[in-house]
Amino acid sequence: MDIFDKELPKKYEYCSVDYLFNKNTHSESLIMSFSDDDGKEQEQHYILKDASPGDALMTILDYNTKDEDSTLRAYDQLKKLADILPVKQADSSEDLLKLYEAYKPSDVNRVVDETYSIIRSAVELSPMMITILPDVYNIFSGLYYCVRRKKYLKLFIPSISHNLNRIGEFIEFFPEVYTKAREFCENVFLVDDLFKYKVDPNDIYEQYELYCSHSSIDNYLNTPVMPSSKKMKMKDSDLEQFIGDSDWTSFYSFVCKPEVSYYGEEYEETSIFTIEDLIVDEIRNMLVCKYVFRRCDLCGGYFKTRFFTVQECCTRPYKKFNVPCNEYVSRRYYKKRTAEHPLHNAYTKAYNRLYGRIRRGTVPADTPLSPQLMELHDAYTKLYDNADDDKKNDVVKEFIEKANELLG
């Protein structure tokens, strides 16, 4: 289903976005749902499917691309919505009513065309910007209904006003959300000096909380920027109930109480009202699943991994070689190691002798000598690696003698 199909707002009356997290596989999905007036028909579009925690966060905060400002450039596109939609009039029911009473179906079609064009171009730059679409969709769904039934327009104005306000919030606050979320991630998930010590991000977060409290700094995770974003901050009475339990998973569950969805008990489902809701949920699951960000030793890009792994390179294609960075480094290390390995050099000389005979036709191409020589190489490599330093030369000499006997 094309979520930019202009016929959808005419067919379906409601659109929402839900975030699903599989607690068993640690995979996540972002789902956009459409339903009619009676709620009988429903279609879903998976924006993420079986992604792992943090993938959407890396996309939103430009950690997964060399183009480090793609999200901000997408935001610059979406700012244009303020020139097409009456965002500044959102709080004036009278102004909105007067504006939309004059609308004809052709006027709605024109605005839909312009708006969808902007959102499509923004989503191409940063896919997670799709979270703004439900507010836009619900405005158009109401307008399409009301231009044919003007007597119902007044009833739809509060809903349209609510959606316009959320779009206005996004335009006003997203740069601050972006800055604060990146700052939080760099303080908690991207502590390069701690890489070699394999520090659990939950331990880092606990210390970061203490730092924020001591320095009178807002902890971003507890103080979302957008007014419509879900709040995690608890009242003092709630905190008193939670004293003594420092486990992050329990803490988050106590604060947010995510609903268990009809998809099964292995899933948690939370509704996404703003892009900041998605950021907060992603941060939460990064902590629960113990993921961190690291910089690739080869290309310098960011990648996501568990804190206890020793992975030093990412899996993006490296430059013109079209080989993942981690594979390129492994090959380079192998070549360097084998080039410096005396037994491998002896094997190379023996293999070149055999290959020369094959090229001259004195030995058939399917000769069993080639696999036999490789088996000999593997066996003596193990002997060489396990031998004492003063015995290694003897192993190489013995391999050369065996290779000469094999090749004749």
N, C-alpha and C positions, 0 to 999 in steps of 0.2 A: 504494500500500500504506500502510495506517495503522500507523505504527510504535508506536502505543499500543494496538494490537489485543492483547487479553489471550490470544488463542489462539496468538500467535507463539511464546512460550516453550515451548508444548507441542509445536509442530511442528518447531522448529529448535533445534539444540543449541548453536549458537555464534553470537556477534555480535561484530563488530569495527568500528572506525572507521578509515578511511584518508583521508589528505589528498593530493590530486592537484594538481600544479602543471604547467601547460602552458608549457614553456620558450619556445615560439614565439609564442604569443598572450598570454602573461602572465596567463592566466585560471586560476581555481582551482576545485576541487570538493571537497566533504566528503561521503564516501560511507559509509553504514552497510550492512554485509553480513550476511546470515543464511545458514546452511548446515546441512544435516542431519548425522546421524552419519557417513554415508559421504562427505560433502562433495560429493555429486552435485547437490543442489538448491541454488540460490543466488538470492537476490533482493537488490536494491540500492535504497536510498532516497537520492536526492540531496538533501542539506540545503542545499548551495550548488551553484549550477550557473553556470558561466561568469561568476562574480564576479571582480573584479580584486583584486590583492594589497592587503591592508589592510582589506578590507570586513569580514571576520570580526573583525579586531582592533578596528576602530572600534565594532563591536557589543558586543564583550565589555567594552571599556573605556569605554563610554558616550560615545563621541565623535560618534556619528551621530544623536543624539536630543536634543531639548530637555529630556527627562526625564533629568537627569544621574545619577540613582541607580537606574535600572531594573535594572541587573545586580546591584547590592547588594540590592535588594528581591527579586530572583529567588533570590539566595543565601539570604536570610532564609526563603524558602519551603523551599528544599532542606535547610536545617538541621533541618527537622522529620523528615527521614528517620532521624535518630538516635533518635527516639522510636518508630519503627516497625520499623526493622531493628536487629539486635543488634550494632551497630557496636562498642560497648565490649567485647563478648565475642569479637571477631574473633580474638584471639591465643590463645584457650582452646579447643582442639579438643574437650575433654571437655564444656565448657558448651554449645558449639554442637551437638554430637551429642545431648546430653540434650534440648536445646530442640527440635530438629527431629525427633527420634524421636517426639515427642508430636503432631507436625503431621498433620492430615488434609487432603485436597484442599480442603475448605471453608476451612481456615485459610490455605492458600496463596492461594486466591482473594481472601480478605479483605485480606491484606497487599498483594497485587498491585493491588487496587482503590485502596487508600489511597495506595500509592506512586505509581502512575501518575497519580493525580489531582494529587498534589503536583508531580510533574515536568512534567505538562502545563501547570499554572498558572505554573510557573517559566519554561518555554520560551516561553509567550506574552509574558512580560515581557522575556526575553533569549534569543533563539533558539539561541545557541551553547551554552547550558546543556545542550543535547541530548547533549553529550559524556559526561555522567555515565550516560547510559542503558545503554551496553553492560555496565558492571559490575552494574547492577541487573538487567538482562536475564539475564545469565549465572547470577546467583544463583537467579532464578526458574526458569530452564531446568533447572538442577540439582535444585531442589526438586520441580518437577512430575514429574521422572523418578523421584526417590527416594521420594516419598510412595506411589508405586505399587509400588516395589521397594525396600523398607526395607533389604534386605541390602547395597545398593550405597551407602547413605548415607555410611558411613565413608570410602569412596573419594572422595566428592565434597567432603567437609569441607575439605581443603586448598585446593581451588579456590574454594569459597564464602568461606573465610577471607581469601584473597588479594583477592577482589573487595570484601569488606566493609572491608578495610584501606584500599583505594584510596578508597572512599567516605568513610571516616573522615579520610583525608588531605585530601580536598577540603573537608570541613566545618571542619577545623582550620586549614588553610593558605590557603584562597582569599582572604580579606581581605588577607593580606600579599602574595600574588601580584598582586592587583589594584592595590594601592598601589605596589609596586615597578615593575610593568610600566608604569603611567601615568607614574611619575617618569622612567623610561627614555625613554618616547616624548616627553615634554615636553622632555627634555634633548637628544634627537637629532633628532626629527622636527618639533618645534613651536618653532622658534627664530624668532619673529616679526621680530626686529631684523635677521635675516640675509636676510629675504625679498627685499628690493630688490637684494641682491648675488647672488641665485640660487646659493647654496652647495650643492654636492652633499652629500646626507646621509651618504655614505660618508666624506667629509672630516671632517664633524662627529663621526661615530662614532669615527674614528681619534683625534681630539683628546680625545674623551670617555674612550676607553680609557686614554690617557696620564694624564688627570686622575684616573681611578679608581686607577690604579697609583701615582701620586704621592701621593695622599691616603689610600691604604690603604682604599679604599672598594670593596665588591664591585660588579663590573660585572654587572648583572642577567642579561645575555644569556649569560654564562659560568657563572652560579651560580643555576640554577633553585631555587625554594623547595621544591616538593613532592618528597619522597624518590623517588617513582616516575617523576618527569619525566625525559625524556632529558637526559643531561648533555653539555654542549659543552666543558667544561673539559678541556684536554689535559695529559698527563704531560710532565715536563720533557724526556724523551727524544723525545717527539713534537714538542715545540716546536723542538727542535734541528734536526729534519728540515725544519721549515717556515721557518726563519730566512731572511730575504732576500726573501720573497714577501709583500707587504703587501696584495695584492688580496683584497677581502672575499669575492668569490664563490669563489675558490680556497680561501680559509681555511675557509669554512663547509663546502665539499665535502670538504676534508681531514678536518675534525673529525667531521662527521656521516655522511659516506658514504651519502647517501640512495639507496635502491634504485630502479632503473629498473623500472617496472611493466610488466605485460603489455599495458597500454593503448597502448603504442607508445613509440618512443625519444624522442618529443617531450615525454613526461611524466616527472616525478619523483613517486614515491609514497613517503610516509612514514606509518607507523602512528601513530595518536593514542591514547595511553594515558591522558592527563590533559588537562584544558583548558589547562594550562600548555604542553603540547607544541604545541598549536595556536597559542598566543600566540607562542612562540619561532619556529615556522615562519613565521608571518605577519611578524614583525619581520625575519626573514632575507630574505624576498622583497620587503619594503618597501625594504630596502637594495639588493638586487640590481637592482630595477626603478627605483630612484631616486625613490621617492615620498616626499612630506612631508605633514604636516598644516598647514592654515592656518585662521585664523578669518575667517568671512565679514564683509566690511565693512558689510553691511546688517543681518543678523539676529544676528550674533555667534556663530553655530554653527560647528562644525568641519567642514571638508571635506578631501578627499584629492586631491592633484594631483602632477604631476611637478615637481621642484624648479625646472626651467628655464622654466616657464610664467609668464605674467603674470596668471593668473586671480586675481581678488580677491573674488569672490562665489560662493556655493554654488548648487546647483540645487534646493534645497528650496523648496516653495511659500511665498511670503512673505505672512504674515498673512491678511487676509480677501480679498486680491486673487486668490488661487489661481494665481499666476504665479511661476515660479522667480525667486529673488533676482537671478541674473545677467541674466535677461531684463527684470525690473522696472527694474534700474539702467540697462540699455541703453535702454529706452524713455524713462526719465526724462531721461537724458542727451540723447537725440535731441530730445525736446520742448524742452528748455532750449536746445539748440544751434540748432534751427530757429526758436524764438521770437526769438532774438537775431540771426538771419540776415536782413539787409535784402532779399535777393532772394527768400527764402521768403515774407516778409511781402507783397512785391509780388505774388507768385504767389497767395497766399491771397485777396487783394483781387480779383484777376482771376477766380479760381475762384468766389468768392461771387457775382460779377456773373453768371457763366454759370449757376450753380445757381439763382439767382433767376429767370432766364428760363425754365429748365426747369420750375420749380415753377409759374410763371404760365402755362405751356403755349405760350409763344411760340417755344420751341425744343424739338424732340423729345428724349425721354429718351436715345435711342441716338445722339445727335449725335456726329459724329467730332471735334467741337471739344474735348471733354474729353481724349482721349488726345493730340491735337495740342498742347494747352496743357501737358500733362505733359511731352511730348518737348521742348517749348521750354524749360520749367523746368529739365529735366535738362541740356540743352546749355549754358544760360547759368550754371547752378550751377558747372559745370566751368570755364567762362571766368572766373567770379567768384573761385573758389578759387585759380586759377593767376595771376590778375592782380596787378600791383603795387598797393600800398595806395592810391596816388594815382589809380589807374585804376578802382578797384572801383565808385565812384559812377557812372562813365560806363557800366559794364556793366549796372547796375541800371536806369538811364534807358533804355538801349537795349532791355532786356527789356520794360519797361513799354510802350514804343512798339510793339514787335513784338506784344505781347499785345493792345493796343488795335486794331491792324490785323487780328489774327486774329478778335477778337470783334465788330469792326465798331461 
